[in-house]
Amino acid sequence: MGDLTQVLWIGGPAAAGKTTVSRLLARRHGLRWYSVDAHTWQYWDRASAAGVALPKSGPGDFDRGPMICEDLRSLPWPLVVVEGALVTPDLTTPTGSAVWLMPSKEEQRARLEKRNPDEVHDGYLWGRQLIRSQLDAAPDAATLVVDNQTVSQTLAAVENHFAKVIAAGPTARGARERQQLLRYANEVAVTHCLKAFERASVPRDADQVIRSFDCECAEPTCDALVDLTVSDAAAALSSRSPALLAPGHHPVR
């Protein structure tokens, strides 16, 4: 995948629905899901090893674009759906298979307040304005306005946008390959959590913190998540896939 032609990019600000939509898109069509946020601390480690000056806390302010592209070029089949606020028009220019999910400022604020009513959201609102300015400077960039849309409606619009690319493939060829892709996403999520705990200013206990992981049944219509402590998820992932199954779900054969 040296030329990144097998990458589908989904950008947008916080609360646009990038993570949910990209995860469902990958599960439904047998794609690899690459979350930029879930690689935050891996980028940090690589930047540190390269001699980049980094703060003692926080992810640091450095260009992650080259590392994202390096990761994507190293991944095997199939198509990869990449999502994150760091997906910029400049990063996606080589392929053009990209879309940005954009809420209005009012919609974003309402979603953020519903998600975390006690937090201050100024940084996220500023991030939306930054992305808006990047898109204004790239008139050919495709955007989807997500105001008043359900997850299903946004997913359908994104599927329509990428329909020709997904139809051309490659995509997972059966249940076993789907399970491998789900396992990859879960392993990335566990690694991200553990690395974040190592750097937390306030100690976090992997035996106590609960996170959501993908059900590994590999049914294309499955959208279930499995809530486990990070330590229990890590232990489960030491077993052969599928090990993480939602209640009542069984592996597709």
Wavefront OBJ file of the C-alpha trace (Angstrom):
o trace
v 0.000 0.000 0.000
v 2.933 2.286 -0.650
v 0.925 4.929 -2.515
v -1.971 5.065 0.003
v -4.538 4.420 -2.738
v -6.279 1.918 -0.440
v -7.001 4.481 2.269
v -10.374 6.079 3.003
v -10.018 9.226 5.109
v -12.685 10.599 7.468
v -11.967 13.925 9.148
v -13.866 16.427 11.202
v -13.911 18.048 14.640
v -14.805 16.538 18.001
v -18.404 15.266 18.269
v -18.848 15.064 14.487
v -19.359 11.289 14.677
v -16.067 10.256 13.044
v -15.227 7.410 15.393
v -18.679 5.839 15.491
v -19.259 6.103 11.743
v -15.805 4.890 10.717
v -15.972 1.938 13.128
v -19.364 0.881 11.772
v -18.227 1.393 8.170
v -15.224 -0.862 8.767
v -17.279 -3.558 10.476
v -20.023 -3.573 7.857
v -17.731 -3.761 4.838
v -14.733 -5.702 6.134
v -12.239 -2.824 6.269
v -9.374 -2.109 8.641
v -10.164 0.663 11.127
v -7.314 3.041 11.978
v -8.100 5.618 14.656
v -5.533 8.408 14.788
v -6.392 9.163 18.426
v -5.773 5.540 19.407
v -2.155 5.888 18.243
v -1.429 9.103 20.175
v 1.142 7.635 22.548
v 2.791 5.522 19.882
v 3.430 8.733 17.938
v 4.790 10.274 21.149
v 7.245 7.389 21.636
v 8.440 7.600 18.048
v 8.856 11.378 18.215
v 10.800 11.036 21.464
v 13.058 8.380 19.937
v 13.711 10.744 17.011
v 14.892 13.470 19.392
v 11.814 15.705 19.236
v 11.506 17.906 22.344
v 8.278 16.879 24.093
v 6.454 18.160 27.182
v 6.418 16.121 30.387
v 2.640 15.826 30.139
v 0.205 15.813 27.253
v 0.694 14.424 23.727
v 2.869 17.303 22.508
v 2.613 19.520 19.450
v 4.443 17.933 16.533
v 3.597 16.830 12.997
v 2.057 13.357 13.155
v 1.284 13.238 9.423
v 4.465 11.413 8.350
v 3.985 8.795 11.090
v 0.346 8.256 10.128
v 1.347 7.706 6.503
v 4.231 5.434 7.533
v 1.803 3.272 9.511
v -0.681 3.103 6.653
v 1.972 2.095 4.136
v 3.009 -0.775 6.405
v -0.486 -2.242 6.761
v -1.511 -5.246 4.647
v -4.907 -5.793 2.999
v -7.660 -4.633 2.883
v -8.890 -1.056 2.468
v -8.178 1.078 5.535
v -10.588 3.663 6.927
v -8.662 6.347 8.821
v -10.413 8.769 11.138
v -9.346 11.652 13.293
v -9.336 15.398 13.742
v -5.753 15.366 12.432
v -6.966 14.212 9.005
v -6.290 17.311 6.910
v -6.725 18.051 3.189
v -2.937 18.152 2.784
v -2.616 14.680 4.305
v -5.234 13.157 1.995
v -4.246 14.883 -1.245
v -2.447 11.880 -2.820
v -5.652 9.824 -3.099
v -8.621 12.143 -2.751
v -10.727 9.406 -1.102
v -11.726 11.593 1.825
v -14.698 13.229 3.481
v -15.083 15.575 6.436
v -18.044 15.360 8.810
v -18.899 18.914 9.846
v -21.391 20.005 12.479
v -22.261 23.666 12.848
v -20.793 25.402 15.879
v -24.173 25.177 17.624
v -24.575 21.490 16.810
v -21.071 20.676 18.005
v -21.570 22.526 21.273
v -24.888 20.736 21.889
v -23.295 17.342 21.241
v -20.317 18.093 23.463
v -22.527 19.285 26.301
v -24.674 16.168 26.016
v -21.575 13.937 26.031
v -19.771 15.677 28.897
v -22.021 18.303 30.528
v -19.489 19.288 33.209
v -16.511 19.945 30.936
v -15.283 23.129 29.269
v -15.294 22.684 25.513
v -13.447 25.771 24.233
v -10.537 23.714 22.888
v -12.856 21.501 20.854
v -14.716 24.525 19.499
v -11.402 26.096 18.496
v -10.474 22.814 16.785
v -13.633 22.972 14.729
v -12.752 26.458 13.538
v -9.248 25.303 12.594
v -10.636 22.440 10.516
v -13.180 24.794 8.933
v -10.359 27.111 7.855
v -8.399 24.177 6.400
v -11.421 23.108 4.377
v -12.081 26.660 3.187
v -8.556 26.645 1.778
v -9.244 23.358 -0.040
v -12.410 23.976 -2.100
v -12.363 20.472 -3.592
v -12.561 18.785 -0.180
v -15.815 16.850 0.276
v -17.833 17.664 3.388
v -21.013 16.301 4.930
v -23.063 18.550 7.190
v -24.187 16.359 10.078
v -26.580 18.700 11.896
v -29.724 16.894 13.094
v -28.564 13.612 11.551
v -28.731 10.228 13.252
v -25.730 7.898 13.194
v -27.530 5.753 10.603
v -28.108 8.741 8.331
v -24.495 9.880 8.537
v -23.245 6.334 7.971
v -25.444 5.990 4.883
v -24.086 9.257 3.480
v -20.489 8.174 4.078
v -21.182 4.776 2.482
v -22.576 6.536 -0.552
v -19.519 8.785 -0.757
v -17.110 5.827 -0.706
v -19.340 3.362 -2.581
v -17.172 2.960 -5.689
v -13.937 2.584 -3.733
v -15.427 -0.008 -1.369
v -16.953 -1.943 -4.277
v -13.541 -2.101 -5.968
v -11.963 -3.422 -2.748
v -10.086 -5.223 -1.464
v -12.242 -6.032 1.547
v -12.245 -8.938 3.992
v -13.105 -12.189 2.206
v -14.815 -14.048 5.017
v -15.500 -14.336 8.737
v -11.935 -15.234 9.658
v -10.503 -12.147 7.986
v -13.200 -9.973 9.578
v -12.274 -11.371 12.990
v -8.614 -10.567 12.357
v -9.510 -6.951 11.585
v -11.662 -6.645 14.710
v -8.848 -8.147 16.767
v -6.425 -5.576 15.336
v -8.723 -2.708 16.401
v -9.146 -4.134 19.904
v -5.420 -4.657 20.355
v -4.746 -1.052 19.325
v -7.360 0.148 21.831
v -5.858 -1.848 24.715
v -2.331 -0.677 23.892
v -3.495 2.933 23.793
v -5.151 2.636 27.205
v -2.132 1.015 28.831
v 0.268 3.600 27.418
v -2.018 6.412 28.593
v -2.126 4.937 32.105
v 1.679 4.871 32.208
v 1.762 8.616 31.565
v -1.227 9.721 33.644
v -0.498 12.403 36.236
v -3.132 10.727 38.420
v -2.569 6.950 38.671
v -5.066 4.829 36.723
v -5.688 1.166 37.462
v -6.247 -1.108 34.472
v -8.167 -3.436 36.799
v -10.702 -0.680 37.506
v -11.039 1.379 34.325
v -13.752 0.109 31.965
v -13.576 0.711 28.238
v -15.651 -0.419 25.247
v -14.256 -2.873 22.707
v -15.595 -4.307 19.448
v -17.538 -7.546 19.518
v -15.484 -10.034 17.522
v -18.388 -12.151 16.242
v -17.673 -10.825 12.711
v -21.330 -10.530 11.749
v -21.359 -7.609 9.244
v -24.474 -6.071 10.801
v -23.159 -6.318 14.366
v -22.635 -2.960 16.033
v -22.248 -4.277 19.588
v -19.573 -3.167 22.003
v -18.167 -5.176 24.896
v -17.539 -3.246 28.109
v -14.590 -4.648 30.061
v -11.860 -3.451 32.357
v -8.687 -2.816 30.384
v -6.882 -5.630 32.196
v -9.677 -8.119 31.423
v -9.660 -7.064 27.776
v -5.885 -7.482 27.598
v -6.194 -10.970 29.079
v -8.952 -11.918 26.641
v -6.891 -10.736 23.692
v -4.155 -13.187 24.594
v -6.554 -15.900 23.387
v -7.384 -16.709 19.784
v -9.987 -14.563 18.084
v -12.893 -14.344 18.629
v -12.500 -13.856 22.380
v -14.547 -10.696 22.933
v -18.211 -11.428 22.283
v -21.256 -9.409 23.275
v -23.929 -11.274 25.268
v -25.878 -13.582 22.982
v -23.416 -13.222 20.107
v -21.660 -16.190 18.541
v -18.743 -16.327 16.086
v -19.699 -16.342 12.426
v -18.316 -19.430 10.718
l 1 2 3 4 5 6 7 8 9 10 11 12 13 14 15 16 17 18 19 20 21 22 23 24 25 26 27 28 29 30 31 32 33 34 35 36 37 38 39 40 41 42 43 44 45 46 47 48 49 50 51 52 53 54 55 56 57 58 59 60 61 62 63 64 65 66 67 68 69 70 71 72 73 74 75 76 77 78 79 80 81 82 83 84 85 86 87 88 89 90 91 92 93 94 95 96 97 98 99 100 101 102 103 104 105 106 107 108 109 110 111 112 113 114 115 116 117 118 119 120 121 122 123 124 125 126 127 128 129 130 131 132 133 134 135 136 137 138 139 140 141 142 143 144 145 146 147 148 149 150 151 152 153 154 155 156 157 158 159 160 161 162 163 164 165 166 167 168 169 170 171 172 173 174 175 176 177 178 179 180 181 182 183 184 185 186 187 188 189 190 191 192 193 194 195 196 197 198 199 200 201 202 203 204 205 206 207 208 209 210 211 212 213 214 215 216 217 218 219 220 221 222 223 224 225 226 227 228 229 230 231 232 233 234 235 236 237 238 239 240 241 242 243 244 245 246 247 248 249 250 251 252 253
